[in-house]
Amino acid sequence: MSLRSKHLTLIGAAGAAALTVGALASPALANGAASASYTCSTPLGDAKPSAVYDVASAPSTLAVGQPLATTATFTLDAATTGLATGTLGWSKFKGTITTKPTASRAGLSLTIPKTALGGAGESTDAHATGSTLAGSAVTNSFTFVLGNIGKVSLTGYDSSGKEVGTVEFPNSDGSFGACTNDAGTATLMDAATPVTAKIVKDTTTTKEKASYAAKAKTAKGTATVKSRFGTIPTGKVSFTLKKGSQTIKTIKGSLNKKGVATATFKGVKAKGKYSITGKYAGSASLKGSSGKASFTVS
């Protein structure tokens, strides 16, 4: 493997990402702590990071995706520290860790500030802050459990403070895989008790826009639906066109991956004031909401 800068960057992703990897996989909730060890595969051998998490007290009820303040201390083993400093020429690094919550696993969103790497034969302790995220499905009893790590993005700096490059782990060509939890999963504990909570639907807001094309005699409604804690809304929005208090027509539009739906009403030509109301019915994990916008045909 050539050690040109591009490849060094990739190796750094593996090595350094491995460090952060632990942070992503096992946050502790409810005024407690959890620890876990990880194995991260790289072309230059396995990295062995470990992590300890501390999470704010968890209430008995949480909305889907609701964050809990989290701090994490993860230790980058001496071999991985040596890879980052020796092979990559890194002196410091910073990064982010992101794991989306699922129906059975909690998620994590952490930021690692600039951290100095240890010297020869030394490990590295890095401290991160962010959130542990509630599960993605409504359930009466959700136990906060984390498994393998999601996405890690790291930026390295040399001894002069110059940025070496930013990498993502796992990387796009598949040469660096995910970091796995050595125990399979890590349950977040409050002393000897697993942290659990009732997960309920998250609230949403619907912002409606209305536009009118006089030449085509068409009206268009655009609804943007957002949840409070970031779950992407799915399903359909019902658009209702009214002239004054009289309902003209209702059309349904599907939400795209950005939570936006549209509907076009044809043959709108009578003069007067109109309104379009967009109503999102909700989903298995999100509550419904609606928005209204007006336009005038003159």
C-alpha positions in Angstrom: 0.0 0.0 0.0 1.4 3.3 -1.0 1.8 5.9 1.7 0.8 8.9 -0.4 -1.3 11.4 1.5 -4.6 10.0 0.2 -3.9 6.6 1.6 -2.5 8.0 4.8 -5.8 9.7 5.2 -7.6 6.4 4.9 -5.4 4.7 7.3 -6.0 7.5 9.7 -9.6 7.0 9.3 -9.3 3.4 10.4 -6.9 4.0 13.2 -8.4 7.2 14.6 -11.9 6.2 13.8 -11.3 3.1 15.7 -10.5 5.2 18.7 -13.8 6.9 18.5 -15.5 3.8 17.6 -16.0 2.9 21.2 -17.7 6.1 21.9 -20.4 5.3 19.6 -21.3 1.9 20.7 -22.1 2.0 24.4 -23.5 5.1 26.1 -24.7 4.9 29.6 -28.0 6.4 30.7 -29.9 7.5 33.8 -27.2 9.0 35.9 -25.1 5.9 35.4 -22.2 4.6 33.4 -21.5 1.9 30.9 -18.2 0.6 29.5 -17.4 -1.5 26.5 -14.5 -2.8 24.5 -14.4 -2.9 20.7 -12.5 -4.4 17.8 -12.0 -2.4 14.6 -10.6 -4.1 11.5 -8.1 -2.2 9.4 -5.7 -3.3 6.7 -2.8 -2.8 9.2 -4.4 -5.0 11.9 -7.1 -4.7 14.5 -7.6 -1.6 16.7 -8.8 -2.2 20.3 -10.5 0.9 21.7 -12.6 1.0 24.8 -15.1 3.5 26.1 -16.9 4.6 29.3 -20.1 6.7 29.0 -22.0 8.8 31.4 -25.6 9.9 30.6 -28.0 12.4 32.2 -30.9 11.0 34.2 -33.5 9.4 31.9 -37.1 10.2 32.6 -39.7 7.4 32.6 -41.2 8.6 29.3 -39.3 9.8 26.2 -40.3 10.6 22.7 -38.9 8.7 19.7 -35.3 10.0 19.1 -35.3 12.2 22.1 -31.7 13.0 23.2 -30.2 12.6 26.6 -27.0 14.6 27.5 -24.0 12.3 27.3 -20.3 12.5 28.0 -17.9 9.8 27.0 -14.3 9.0 27.7 -12.8 6.5 25.3 -9.3 5.1 25.3 -7.4 4.5 22.1 -5.0 1.6 22.6 -1.2 2.2 22.3 -1.0 0.3 18.9 -3.7 2.5 17.3 -2.2 5.6 18.8 1.1 4.6 17.3 -0.5 4.1 13.9 -2.0 7.6 14.0 1.2 9.4 15.1 3.8 7.3 13.3 2.2 6.2 10.0 -0.1 9.2 9.6 1.9 11.9 11.3 -1.0 13.0 13.3 -0.4 15.0 16.5 -4.0 15.8 17.3 -7.4 14.8 16.0 -11.1 15.8 16.3 -14.2 14.1 15.1 -17.9 13.1 15.3 -19.7 9.9 15.9 -23.2 9.2 14.8 -25.4 6.1 15.2 -29.1 6.2 14.3 -31.5 4.7 16.9 -33.5 1.7 15.9 -36.5 -0.1 17.4 -34.2 -2.2 19.6 -31.1 0.0 19.9 -30.4 3.5 21.2 -28.5 5.9 19.0 -25.6 8.2 19.7 -24.4 11.6 18.5 -21.0 12.7 19.9 -18.5 15.4 19.1 -14.8 14.9 20.0 -12.8 18.2 20.3 -9.2 18.5 19.3 -7.3 15.9 21.3 -3.6 15.3 21.6 -2.5 11.8 20.8 -0.2 9.9 23.2 3.5 9.3 22.7 5.3 6.2 21.7 3.9 3.2 23.6 1.2 5.3 25.1 -2.6 5.0 24.8 -4.8 8.1 24.2 -7.8 9.2 26.3 -10.3 11.4 24.4 -13.4 13.1 25.9 -16.6 13.6 23.9 -19.9 15.3 24.5 -23.3 15.0 22.9 -26.4 12.8 23.3 -27.7 9.3 23.6 -30.9 9.0 21.5 -34.1 7.1 22.4 -35.3 4.2 20.2 -37.0 4.8 16.9 -40.3 2.9 17.7 -43.1 3.4 20.2 -43.0 0.8 23.0 -44.1 0.6 26.6 -40.7 -0.7 27.7 -37.5 0.2 25.9 -34.1 -0.9 27.4 -31.2 1.3 26.3 -28.8 -1.1 24.5 -26.1 -0.3 22.0 -24.2 -2.6 19.7 -21.7 -1.8 16.9 -20.7 1.7 15.8 -22.3 3.7 13.1 -20.4 6.5 11.3 -17.2 8.1 12.5 -15.7 11.2 10.9 -12.2 12.3 11.9 -9.9 15.1 11.1 -6.2 14.8 11.8 -3.6 17.6 12.5 0.2 17.5 12.4 2.5 19.0 15.0 2.3 22.4 13.4 -1.5 22.4 13.6 -2.0 21.9 9.9 -5.0 19.8 9.0 -4.0 16.5 7.4 -7.4 15.6 6.1 -10.8 14.4 7.1 -12.0 10.8 6.7 -15.1 8.7 7.3 -15.1 5.4 8.9 -16.2 3.0 7.6 -14.9 4.4 4.3 -16.6 4.2 0.9 -14.3 1.5 -0.6 -14.9 -0.9 2.2 -11.3 -1.3 3.2 -12.2 -0.3 6.8 -15.2 -2.0 8.3 -17.4 -1.3 11.3 -16.1 -1.5 14.8 -17.8 -4.3 16.6 -18.7 -4.5 20.3 -16.7 -7.4 21.7 -19.6 -8.4 24.0 -22.1 -8.1 21.2 -24.1 -5.4 22.9 -23.8 -3.1 25.9 -26.8 -2.4 28.1 -26.9 1.0 29.8 -27.1 0.6 33.5 -28.2 2.7 36.5 -26.1 0.9 39.1 -27.4 -2.7 38.8 -30.5 -1.8 37.0 -30.8 -1.6 33.2 -32.0 1.9 32.1 -35.5 1.6 30.6 -38.2 4.1 29.5 -41.6 4.3 27.8 -41.1 5.5 24.2 -44.0 7.6 22.8 -44.7 9.3 19.5 -42.7 12.5 18.8 -44.5 15.7 17.9 -44.4 17.3 14.4 -44.9 20.6 12.8 -46.3 21.2 9.3 -45.3 24.4 7.4 -47.6 25.1 4.5 -46.9 27.2 1.4 -49.3 28.1 -1.3 -48.6 29.5 -4.8 -50.8 30.4 -7.8 -50.0 30.4 -11.5 -52.5 32.7 -13.2 -51.7 31.7 -16.7 -52.1 28.0 -16.0 -54.9 28.6 -13.6 -53.3 26.2 -11.1 -52.6 26.4 -7.4 -49.9 24.5 -5.7 -49.6 23.5 -2.0 -46.2 22.6 -0.5 -46.0 21.1 3.0 -42.8 20.6 5.0 -43.2 18.3 7.9 -40.6 18.1 10.7 -40.4 16.2 13.9 -39.1 17.7 17.1 -36.2 15.2 17.6 -35.2 14.6 14.0 -37.1 11.5 12.9 -37.9 11.9 9.1 -41.7 11.9 8.6 -43.1 9.3 6.3 -46.5 8.8 4.7 -48.9 11.3 3.1 -50.2 14.8 3.5 -53.8 15.7 2.7 -54.1 19.1 0.9 -57.5 20.8 1.1 -58.2 23.7 -1.2 -60.9 26.2 0.0 -62.4 29.3 -1.5 -63.4 31.2 1.6 -65.2 28.6 3.8 -66.2 26.4 0.8 -64.1 23.3 0.3 -63.2 22.8 -3.4 -61.1 19.7 -3.4 -58.7 17.5 -1.3 -55.6 15.9 -2.8 -53.0 13.6 -1.1 -49.3 14.0 -1.7 -46.5 11.6 -0.5 -43.7 12.9 1.6 -40.2 12.6 0.1 -37.0 11.8 2.0 -36.8 15.4 3.2 -40.3 15.4 4.6 -41.8 17.5 1.8 -45.0 16.8 0.0 -46.8 18.8 -2.8 -50.2 18.9 -4.5 -51.4 20.8 -7.6 -55.0 21.9 -8.1 -56.1 22.6 -11.6 -58.8 24.9 -13.0 -58.6 27.5 -10.2 -59.9 30.6 -11.9 -62.8 32.2 -10.0 -61.7 35.5 -8.3 -61.4 35.5 -4.6 -59.4 34.5 -1.6 -58.3 30.9 -1.3 -56.5 28.8 1.3 -54.7 25.4 1.2 -54.4 23.4 4.4 -51.8 20.6 4.6 -52.7 18.0 7.2 -50.2 15.3 8.1 -51.9 12.3 9.8 -48.8 11.1 11.5 -47.2 7.6 11.5 -46.4 4.8 13.8 -43.7 6.9 15.5 -44.9 10.5 14.9 -47.9 12.6 15.8 -49.9 14.5 13.1 -49.9 18.2 12.5 -51.2 20.7 10.0 -50.4 24.1 8.4 -52.4 26.6 6.3 -51.4 29.2 3.7 -53.5 31.6 1.5 -53.4 33.1 -1.9 -55.7 35.4 -3.9 -57.0 35.1 -7.5 -57.7 38.6 -8.9 
